[in-house]
Amino acid sequence: MFLPLAAPLALALVLLSASTALAQGVPSSTSEPRAVEVDVHATDAGQTLSAEDALRLGLSPDAGDTALVPPSLTADAPAAWPEGLEGTPGEVELELLVDVEGRVAEAKVVRAAAEPRLTDAALAAAPGLRFIPATLAGTPVAVRLPFVYRFTPPVQVPASTTRVTGEVRARGTRRPLQDAAFFLDGALQPVATTDTRGLFTVDVSPGSHTLEVRAPGHATTVFTETLTQGQTLQVVYRLQPREVNPYETVVRDERPRTEVTRISLHEQEIREVPGTMGDPFRVVMLMPGVGSLASGISYPVVRGSQPAATGFFLDGVRIPMLYHLLLGPAVVHPDFIDTVDFHPGTPPVQYGRVLGGAVEGRLSRPREDRLHFTAYADLLNAGGFIEQPFESTGTSVSLAGRFSYSALLISLAANALQNSEAERLRAGFWDYQARVEQKVGKGRLRLFALGSSDDVGISPELRAGADGGGVVSRFHRIDLRGTHPVADGEGEVGITLGWDGLGLNGERTQGPTGGDLFRETVGEYGLRQASIAARAGWRRTLTSSLDLAVGADVEHRRSATTLTGTARPPGWRPSDVADPLKQPSALATFSGAYASATWRPSDTWVVTPGLRVDAYHLVPGMTFTAVEPRLSVRHTLTDTLTLKGGAGLFHQPPTVLVHVPAVDTASLRYGLQSGAQFDVGAEWKAFEGLELSADAYFNPLSRAVEFDLMDVVENRRRRGSLGEDPATTGYAYGFDLMARHPLGRHWFGWVSYSFLQSKRKARFGRIGDDNRVLETVDGTLPFAFEQAHTFNAAISYKFGNNWTVGTVVHFNTGRPETGQITSQTQRWVTNADGTTEWVRQDLDRTQRLASFFRVDARIAKSWAYQDFTLDASLDVLNLSAQQEVLAYEYIAESGYDPNASQTVNPIRKPIRIPVILPLFGLKATY
């Protein structure tokens, strides 16, 4: 039996600096929490602070800020009578420290029982108590309060072998429930509790009995059992969870924060954000500092750089193509991803050969308890994930894959509206992942394989000589990684095999005159790249104030162009065969080494200097070396306010919009891109559940080689340009603001705003009224991906009845209308002969695409069945049905003017695409 003392209820108030509205900032990983403890006095008006203590804490007695609302018990934690103990009733008085989340952070014995085992039982049960936290001036605070456990010996059951034994699990997840209490036949004292594996045994007399089972977070359930003399009944009791997949904070990684900017997202934060199709990597599009090519396309434009300047990693393995068909989900099954780390600026030294930011998905750790399986299907694709541990050998095997039938549905719908001889649309994708992980002593060995395929195109109509074609993109990776303690630190080695391919296929309708026509593949222009990479790393804590990390990696690439049939690169000319972007065959080796130290000279400072050195070797005989010093500094100004700053140098081979096999390697002959990143900011935890951050940055580019995608695809490279240096310079600057409520207390969400200016120096022509170039000038132009203002707001709330509702609001201003990935601004002129027409506008006078906003929404319902859970969700991208302007069409429309024989009206017609994607999906988890 457990009861709080009725009197005197003298609560000792503990104001933790990270828990009050008065103490502000984000706690530093290097600082110890400081507490101010004051007494609370019982008065006729309730529990209050003295005037002196109120002033110490900055509270106003006159404003009524000193009244304390005591905590109230919401979930009990019965203490079981120790097994085998005989004796008289006992009582244990404890002093509990109840924190701001209503949990018991500390339990001290004020008055022990005569029997030590009763005291031990009370101390073991107390952490399971749950309270509605106390509040002072409307803010949750920690309190100390007395609590009494009263023990009554259980009713003695006659000696017998009659018993109920078994285990208690949560319905749906099958998770064993620890410390579930059993109350026999209405007794007030539990007769047994479950152990860490959820197992229990209850001795009973023959006959019919009721067993009431209570467990925190689960509905109390009564079971009736009838036993005969000497019977042992084996059972499995399943308790209904009050919440299925609750929004609760789970500490999975206590890495100290040493980077300048790192946003880490976990659990539902990466799977239940509206408009993201449940894909962890698409959530990055809603982070501060991120722009987009168009709504729904998930390649991030990080702080004004090309999308290809941001590196995507999966546990240290770089992934070439992250999204299916640019618009679809990521190529990795969501259940494989535990956490997504986003570094919008100054990424640490282990991220090499990137000019912009870094996104890393960390694989979930294999579960070792039992078989796990998920299967889901929506309007786009279907997939599954299965994980099987083998406890006897320490082995875990995981398999996952997805197949898209959405493209098939689109094809069927499009083709159903046309006759059998018309052009036929085809599209589709699939991916797979496989993991085998083995315990080896104190370390682990992991084999991980993944691959992806995308196929989209148009088959020609059944007309002699009609042409069609398509694009096929595929990649595969096999990674073997081992981790093990080495020299008082943690060592890691890995080797990765890779293959990338991109094919442009041509089709033509063939057939004899008067005979049957048929479609035939007439050629392929293919880009192939094979790679082998190795890496090693080691981390060690040298002293209490100094950590060291070193590592190295090397990658060898062999790329080639394949031409079959009548295939030629688009825009091919015999004189252009030497252009590396038209026939990109190359051999290259990339190698690098890095070292970083984390130094804590005091409790308030964290300094992380690092150095990375990379060598880029392109056969024959071209070698580029890059030295990249990097530094980040964090200073804990107060317990809740941290100032930060960082800087570094970064290099990367020339880039096209997205990764293109072989082109990435062959373009190295144009030299390296180089730039610097500077970042300063602050992090402030205003109060519990609200984290604020601000970052200002300046990223100068001393050498940028960023090829226009359309120039590469269509090979619009002018003659004589091969010998020219395509490099330029530029810069980007801006600031990012974010307010975030991390996962917990039934909801999560954030609001972010970004301001960006991204410029490039360029040579461009002055266009005359006859649409011809008058002169060529140099100037600084807005970069093609510059979006000056971006705003995101996301929230998701889980109600007590297992309904989840969320929404996202997104706004961005338009990109420059420069002709790259869009149209080019034109102006209306009147010629000498009186005719009018559209002509190109000078690039330094271009207009912008229209601003765009959208609202996404998601609603979901969860059910817990006997051995599995079922989730149904409706996720709608662009519920607001807004149409984004991607370009403009410049046309002249004839009109009528009474004073003239004919008029011509200039019209700048927006080209809009209404991307509205409603997805209804079902997911079963076993």
N, C-alpha and C positions, 0 to 999 in steps of 0.2 A: 504494500500500500504506500502511496506517496502523496503528501499534502504539503502545500506551502504554509509556513507559519502564519497564523492569523494576526498576531500582534507580538511585538511591535514591528510594523512593516517599515523599517528605516532603510531606505534605499541609498546606496552609495553610488553617486553618478560619476561615470568615467567618460570624459570628453576626449575621444581620440582625434588627433589633428586631421586625419584623413576622412573623418566621418561627420564633420559639422559644416554648416553653411558658413561659419566664420573662418575656418581654416581652409585655404584654397591652394590648388595645384595638383600636379600628378606626382605621387610618391616616387622617389628615386630608388633604383635597385640597390644603391649603396648606403642609403640612410636608414636609420632605425626609427620606428614610430615612437613618438613621445606622447605621454599621456598626462592629462591634468585631472586629478581626482578630487572631487569635493563631496561633501555630505548633503543629503536631502533630508529635510525636516518635515515631520508630519504636522499639519495644521488643520484647522476646521475647513480650510479651502482645498485641502488635498496635500500632495507632496510638492514642496517648493524648495528653492535655493535661498540661502541667506542673501541679504543685499550685498554683503561684502564679496561673496563668491560669485554672484551674478556680475558684479563689476569686473572681477578678475577675468571672466570669460567674455566680456564685451556685451553682456545682455542688459536689458533695461527692465528693472523691477516695475517701473511705472507703466510700461507697455504690456505687462502681463506675460513677459517672456520667461518667467522663472517657474511656471507651473509645469510639473512633470506628469505625463500620462504613463502610468506603470505598464509593464508588459503583461500580456495575457496569454495563457497556455492554449496552444492549438493542437498539439500532438503529444500524447503522453509517451513515456518510456518505462514500462513496468520493470521493476527489479525482481528477478526470480529468486525464490528461496534456494540457497545452495544445496546441491544434490548431496544426499547422505547426512545432512546436518539435522541433529535432533536438539530440541531445546525449547525455550520460552520465547515469546515475542520480543522484538528489539526495535530500536529506533536510531536512525542516523540523520544528523542535521548537517547539511551542506551549505556552503556559500557559493552561488553560481554567478559567473560573469556571462551575461547574455549580450551578445554583440549586436551590431546595427542590423543584422539580417535575421535576428531572432534565434540564432544558434548558441549553444552553450560552448563558449570559448575556453572556459576554465571552471573547474570544480574543486573546492577545498573543503576539507573536513573540519567542521566547527565542533561537533560533538560526536564521537565515535560510539558504535555499539559495543557491548561487552564481548560479543563474538566478532573477531576480526573479519570473518568471511562475510558477515552481513555488511560491514563497511566496504569491503571490496566489491560486493554486488551493487551497492548504491553508486559507487564511483564508476563502475562499468556501465550502468544504465543511464546515468545523467546526461552524457553527450547526445543521447537520442531524443531529448526533449526539444520541442520547438515552440517558439513564442511569437506573437505579434510584437515587434520590437517597441521598446519605450520611445517616447518622443518628447523633446524639449523645444519649445518655440516652433513646433511643427516639423522638426528635423529628427530623424532616428538617432538615438544615442545608445551607448552601451551602459548597462547598469549591473550592479551587484545586488543580489537578493538572496534571502535565506530560503532553503527548501528542505523538506523533511521526507525521508522515506521511512515508513512504518512497516515492519515485517511481522507477519503472522504465520506460524508454522502451518504448512499445508495439511489438509485432511489425510491421515494415514490410510493408504490403500492396502488391504490385506495382501500379504506376500503371495505373489502369483506370477506366472509367466505370461499373463494376458496383457497385451500392450498394443498401442498404435505407434507405428514408426513410419518414417518417410521423409519427404522434403516439401518445402514451400517455395513456390515460384510465382513470379508475376505473370499474369495472363498476357498473352501476346508475345512478349519478348523472351519468355522462359527463363528470365534472370533469377538465380537463387536469391532469396530474401533473407538477409541476416537479421538477427535479433527480433524475429517475429515471436510474439508471446502467445501462449496457449492458456485459456481459462476453461477449466473442466466443470461442467454441470453448473454454470452460473457462479462459480467461485469468484471472490474479489481479488484473489492473489493468483498470479500465473503459476502453473505447475511445470512449465518448461519453456525454453526459448530455442530458436534455431541457431546453429553455429554459422561459421563463415561460408559454408557450402549450402546453407539452407536446410540442413538435416536436423531431425528431432526424434525423440522417443518419449512417449507418455505411457506410464504404467496405469492400468485401470482394472476395475473389478469386472467380472463377467456381467453382460447385460447391455442395455442401451445407454449411450452417453452422448452429450452434446459437447463439441469442442469449438469454442469461440477463438478465432485467430485474428490478432491485431498486428499490423505492421505500419510504420510511418509511411505516409504517402499512398496508402492503399485502403480500400474500403474494408471495414471489419466484416468478416464472413463467419457464419455458423455452420458447422458440419455435424451431422448425426451419424453415429456409427453403432452397430450392434455386434458384440463379440461373445464368443462362447469360452468356457473354461480352457485356459492354456493356449488360446489362439493369439497369433501375432499377425496383425493386419498391416499390410504394406500399402501406403497411400501416397498420392501426389496432390497436394492442395494448391490451387491457383487463386491468387487474389487479384481483384480488379484494380488496376492503378487509377488514381483519381485523375491523372493526366497521362495521355499517351505521348511519348516523346516530348517531355516538358521543356520549356525554355528555362534552363538553369545553367549557371556558370559552372563549367568543368575546367579545372586547371590541368592542362595537358602539357604545358611547356613553361618552365620557369626560367627561360633564357633571360639574362639581364639585358636591358635595352641599352645598347651601345651605339646603334646607328642613329644618324640624324633623322631620317624619315623611314619608318617601317610601319605599315598597317597590316595587322594580322587578323584574319577572319576565321572563325571556327564554326563547326556544327551547323545549326540552322542558318547562321549568317551567310553561309555559302550555298545553301540548298533551298531556301525558302524566301528568296528575295523576288518580289513580283517582276515579271517581264524578263526573267533570265532563264526560263525553261528548266529551272532546277539545276543549272550548270554552275559549278563553283567558279570557273574562270571568267564567266560573263559578268560576274559581280564587279570585276575590276573596272568595267565601263562606268560605274557609278561612283568611283573614288575621286577625290580631289586631284586636280592636275591632269585629268584625262579628257581628251576630246575624241571625236569620232569622225569617220568618213561619211557615214550616213546612219540613220536610225536602224538598228537591227544588226549592223555589221560590227562585229565584236573585236576587231583589231584596234587596240588603244593607240591614240596619238598622245604620247606622254610629254607634257610640257613643251609642245610645239615641235617635236622631232618627227621623223618619218616613223610609221609603225614598225618597220624592219629594224629600227635602232633600239627597240626594246627587246630584251632577251627573255625567252620563256624556258623555264627549267622545271624538271621533275626529279626531285632528290639529287640534284647536281647534274642530271643528264639534260642537255639542251634539246628542245623539241622544235623541229623545223616549221611544221604547219600545225597550229594549235586548234583551228576551227574547221569544221566540215563546210565546204562550199562557201567559205567566208561568212555565211549567214547562219549556219547551223550550230549545234552544240560543240563543245570541245571534243578532242579525239581521245580523251581519257574518261572512263566511267566514273561518275560522281562518287560511288562508294569506295573507290580507291583513294580518294583525296580526303585527308584529315584536316589540313590547314592550308590556307593560301596567304603567302607573304608578298606584299606589294611594296617595292622600293621606288617611289617616283623620282627620287634624285639621290645623287652621291651613294650608289650602292657599295657594299663592302668589297674588299679586294678579291674574294673568292669568285665574284662575278666578273669574268673577263671577256674581252672582245665585244663590248657593248658601248654604244655612244650615248644611250639614253637611260631608261630605267630598267628594272628587272622584276619579273613575276615568277615566283617559285611555288609550285604545289608540292606539299610534303605528303608522301604516301602514308596511309593509315597503318598503324602497327598491327600485325596479324593477331586476331583474337585466338586465345589458346584454350577456351573452355568447351566449345561445342561447335557443331555444324551451323553455319549461317548461310542464308540464301535469300536473295531478293529478285523479284521479277516485276517489270513494269512495262506499260504500253501507253502511248498517247497518240495524237494525230500525226506526229512526225516520225516516230521510231519506236522500236521495242528493244528491250535488252534485259540482261540478267547478270547477276553477280553471285558467285558461290565461293565459300571459304571453308576448308576442312582442316582442322588441326589433328595431328597424330601425336598424342601425349607421350607415348612410349619411346618415340625416337626424337622428339623435339622438333618435328617438322610441321610446316603449315603450307598448304597449297591453296592458291586463290586464282580464279578464272573469271573473266568478264568479257562482255562483247555487246555490240549493238548493231542493228540493221535498220536502215531507213526504208520505209515503204511510202513515205510522204511523196517522194519524187515519182514513185509509181502512180500514186493517186493523182498527182498533178498531170502526169503524162496521159493517164486514162481520161481525165476530164478534158484536157486540151485536144486529144485525138478524137474524143467522142463527138466534138463539134465540127470535125473535118471529115472529108471522105477518105477512103483507104489509100488514095494515091497522093494525098497532100503530105507536106513535111510532117515529120514526127519528132516530138520532143522526148528526150530521155534524160534522166538524172537519177542519182542514187549515191549512197555512201554506206560504208561499214567500218568498224574498228574492232580491235581485240586487245586484251591485256592478259598476261599470265604471270604469276609470281610463285616461286618456290623459295621458302625461307627455312633455314636450318640453324638450330643452335649448335655452336661449336665452342665448348668450354664456356668461357666468360664472354665470348663474342658471338657474332651471327654472320652467316653467309647467305646471300640473296641473289637469285637469278630472276631477272625481270625482263619480260618481252612485251612489246606493244607494236601495233601497226595500224595503218589507216588507209582508206581508199576513197576517192571521190571521182565520179564520172558524170559529166554533163555534156550535152550536145544536141544537134538537130540532124536527123536523117533526111536526105534530099527527097523531094517529091518524085513520083514516078513519071518523070519526063526526061527524055533522052538528053544527056548532057547536064542535067541539074546537079548542083553541088551542095554538099553539106559537110559537117565535121563536128568535132568535139574536143574536149580536153579531159585527160585522165591524169590524176595526181595521186601518188602513193608514196608511203615511206614505211620503213620497218626499223626497229631498234631492239637490240639484245644487250642487256647490261648485267654484268656479274660484279657484285660488290661484297666486300668483306669488312667487318668492323671487329676490333678486338683491343683490349687494353694493352698499351705498349709504353714502356718506360714511364710508368706512373701517369700516363695520359691515355687518350683515346685515339687510336689509329684507324685509318680507312684507306683501302685500295679498291680500285675498280677498273674494269675494261669494258668498252662499249663498241659493238659492231653496228654499222648503220648502212642503209641503202635508201636513196631518194630517187624518185622518177617523176618526170612530167612529160606528157606526150600530147602533141597537137595532131589529131587524126583527120585525114581528108577522105570524104566519101563522094562517090559520083554514081549517077544512074546510068547503067550500061544496058546494051541489048541490041540485037540485029534489027535492021529496018523492017518494020512490019511484024517483028517477033515480040516475045514477052520481055518486058523490062525488069531489071533487077538492080538492087543497090549493092555497091561493092566498095571496099576500102581500097583506095588507090595510093595511099602513102602515109607516112608518119614522120613528123619532125620531133625527135625525142631528145630529152636531156636526162642523163643518168649520172648519178654520183654515188660512189661507195666510200665508206670511211671506216677507220678504226681509231679509237681513242683510248687513252689510259689516264688515270688520275690517282693521286695519293694525297693524303692529308693527315695531320696530327695536331691534337690540341692537348694542352696541359695547363693546370693551375700551378704556377711556380711558387707563388706566395699568396697570402691572403689579399694582397693588393695588386697582383700581377698575373695575367693570363697570357698565354702565347699560342698562336695558331700559325702553322706553316702548311704549304701545299704546292703541288705542281701538277700540270696536265699537258698532254700532247695529243694532237689529232692529225692524222694523215688522210687527205682526200684525193680521190681519183675521179675526175669528171670527164664526160665525153658527150659528144653530139652524135646522134644516129639519124640518118636519112634513109628512108626506104621508099621504094616506088617512085612516084613523081613528086614527093614531098620536097619542099624548099621552105626556108624561113620566110615569114611574111615580109614582103618588100625586098626579096632577095635580088641582088645584082652580082654578076661575076666579079666585079671589082671590089666587092665588099667582103670577100671570104676571110680576110685577115681580121675583121672586126671581132674582138672577143665577146661582144654581146650578141653577135649573130651566129657564131659557131664556137660556143664556149667550151673548149676542151682544155683541161689543165691538170697538173699534178701540184699539190701544195701541202705543206706541213705547217701546222700552227702549234707552238709550244709556249708555255708560260709557267712562271713560278711566283708565289706570293708569300708574304709574311705579315702578320699583324700582331699587335700587343694591346691588351686592355689593361690600362694602368689606373689605379684608384689612389691618387696621392692623399686624399682625405675622404671623409664621409660624404662630401658634397661635390666632388669632382670625379668625372670619368673621362679619361683621355684615351682615344684609340687611334694611334698612328699605324699606317700600313703602307706597303710597297708591293707593286706588281710589275713584273717585267715580262713582255711577250715578244716572241720572234715569229714573223710571218715569212715563210720561204715559198716562192713560186718558181717552179721549174720552167725555163732554164735560168738559174743564177740570179733571181731577183729576191732580195732579202730586206725586210723592213723590221726595225726594232722599235719597240714602244716601252718607255719607262713611265709608270703611273704611280706617283706618290698620292696617298689619300689620307685624310685626317678627319676625325669627328671628335667633338668635345661636348660634354653635357655637364651642366652645373645646376645642382639643386639649390635654388635660391631660398625656397621655403620648403616645408614638408609636402606641399601640394603644387608648387610651381617650379618647373624646370626650364632653364634656358638651354639652347642647343645651337650648334653651328658645325659646318663641315665644308670640305673642299676636296677636289681631286681632279686628276687628269684621266681622260678616257680616249680610247682609240677603237676603230672598227673598220673592216674592209668596206668598199663602196656598197651602197644599198639601192635596191629597187623597192617599190612600195611594200612588198611582202617577200618572203623567202622564195627564191626560184632556184631549183637545183642546178649546179654547174655555174650559173651566172654569178652566184656569190663568190665562187672561187676564181673564175676567170677574170672577173673585174678587178682583182687584186693588182693587176698590172698597172692600174691607174693610181696606185698608191693608197695609203691609209687616210681615213678620216681622223681628225683629231679635234679635241675640244676640252673644255674645263667646265666644272660645275661648282657653284658656290651656293650655299644654303644656310640661312639663319632662321631661327624660329623659337617657339615656346610651346610648352604643354602644360595645361592647367586643369586640375581636377577640382572643379568648382564645389562639388559635393558628391556624395556617393551616387554613382549611376550616371554622372555627366562628365565626360572628358572633352576638353576643348583643345584645339591645336591650331597653330598658325605658322606658316612657312613662307618666306620670301626668298627668291632665287634669281640668279643670273648665270646663264650658260652661254659663254662665248664659244663660237666655232672658228678655230684658226684654219681649218681645212675641211670642207664638206664636199663629198662626191655623191650626190643624190640624184639618181637617174629617174626621169619621168617614165611612169609605167607604160603609157601609150607609145612613147618613143621606142621602148624595148619591144613591146608586143607587135607593133606595126613596123619596126625597124626604120623609123623616120630619122635616120642619122645622115646628115648632109655629107656630101663628098668633101674630102679634105679635112674633116673634123677629127679623123683618127689620130693625127699628130698633135692635136690641141689638148691642152690640159683642161679637163672638165671640172676641176676643183674651183670652189668659190669659198667665201667666208660668210659668216652670219652670226646671229645671236638670238637668244630668247630670254625674256625676263617676265616675272609676274609674281603672284602670291596665291596661296591656297589657304582656305579656312575650313575647319571642320568641327562640328559638334556631334558627339557620338554617345549613345547609350549602349554599352556592350550587352551581350546576351545575358539575360537574367531577369528575374521578377516578372516573368510571363511576356516579356517583349524585348525587342531590340530595334535600333534604328539610328539614322544619322542624317545630318544636313550638311552640305558642302557647297562652297562657292569658290570658283577659280577665275582669276584674271590673267590673261596671257597676251604677250606681244612677241611674235616670232618673225624675224626678218632674214633675208638672204641678199647678198650682193649679186647682181646679175647684169649682163649686157643684153640690151633689148633695143628694138627699132622704134623710131618715131614714124608713125603711119600718117601718110598724107590723105587728102580727101579722095584720091584715086585708089586707095587701099594698097599703096605701094610704100616700101620703106624709104624714107627720106634720108635718114641718118641712123647711125648706131651709137648709143650712149650707154654709160655705166650709171647704175643707181642701186639703191637699196629698196627692195620690194617686200611686201608681206609674203610670208611663206604660204605655200598652197594649202597647208593644213591648219592655219591659224584660226582659232575660234576665240575671240576676245573675252567672252563671258560664258561661263558654264555654271549651271546650278542643278543640284540633285538633292532630293529629299526622299528617304526610304524609311518605312516603318512596317513592322509586323507584330501582331499581338495574338497571343494564344489564350482563348477563353477557357473557363473551367469545364465546359462541356465538350472539350476537344475540338472546337471550331477554331480555325486560324484565319485571320483576315489581315491583309496587308496592301499597301499601295506605294507607288513610286511616282514622283513628279520630276520631270526632266525639262530643262530649258537650255538652249545654246544659241548664240548668234551665228550668223552664216560665215562660211569660208570665203576667201577672195575668189572672184570669178576670173581666174587667170588662164584658163584653158587646160590646167592640169586636173584631171579627174572631174572636170566640169566644163562648161562652155567658157568662151572668152567674151568679155564685155565689148559691145559694139556701139557705135554712135551713128546718128542719122545725119546725112549730109545732102546738100543740094549742089549738083554739078553745074558747070557753066552753061550747059544746054538746057537747064531747067529740070532735068531728071533728078530723082532722089534715090538714095540707096543707103543700106547699112554698110559701114566699113569698120574695121577693127579699131578698138580704142588702145591707146598707149598703156603698157602694163602698169605704169605708176599712177594711172588714173582709173583703174578698174573699179567696178562696184562689187558688192558682196551679195551672196545668196541670202535669201530671206531667213529671218530667225525662225526657230522651230521649238515647239514644246509638245510634250505628250504626257499622258497619265497612264500608268500601268496598274493592274490590280490582280490580286490573287486571293482566292478563298479555298480553304481545304477543310476536310473532316477526317478524323482518325477514329478507328475502332480497334479494340483489343479482343481478339478471339482466343480460343483455348491455347493454341500454340503459335499463332502468328498475328501480326497486325496488318491492317488494311488502311491505306490512305487514298483518298480521292481528292483531286485538286482541279481547279479551273484557273489557269494562268493566262492573262490577256496582255499582250504587248500592244500598246497604243489603244487603250480602251477609249480614249478621247477622239479617235478616228481623225487625227490631224494628218495632213499630207505635207511631207517634207519636200522643199524645192531643191532638186539636185542640179539643175541647169536651167538655162533660158534659151528659147528659140526666137530668133530675130526674123520677123516676117514683115512683109508690106501688104497691106490690105486695101483694095480699091474701095473708094467711097464716092458719094455724090455731093457736089457743091454747086448751088445755083449760080454762083459767080464764075465758075470754071467748068470746062467741059468734063474734067475728071480729076479726082483727088486721090492721093495715095497716103494712107495713114500708117505710120510706123507702129508696130506692136512688139513689145518685149513679153513674150508669152512664157510663163513659168512651166517647166516640166516637173510635174509632181508625181510621186509614187506613194500611194496610200498603203504603207506597211502596217497591216493589222493582223496580228497572229493570235487567235484564241486557241489554247491548248487544254483539252480535257484529258487527264491522265489518271491511271490507277497503278498503285504500287503495293505489292504484298511482300512482307518481310517475315522470314522464318528464322 
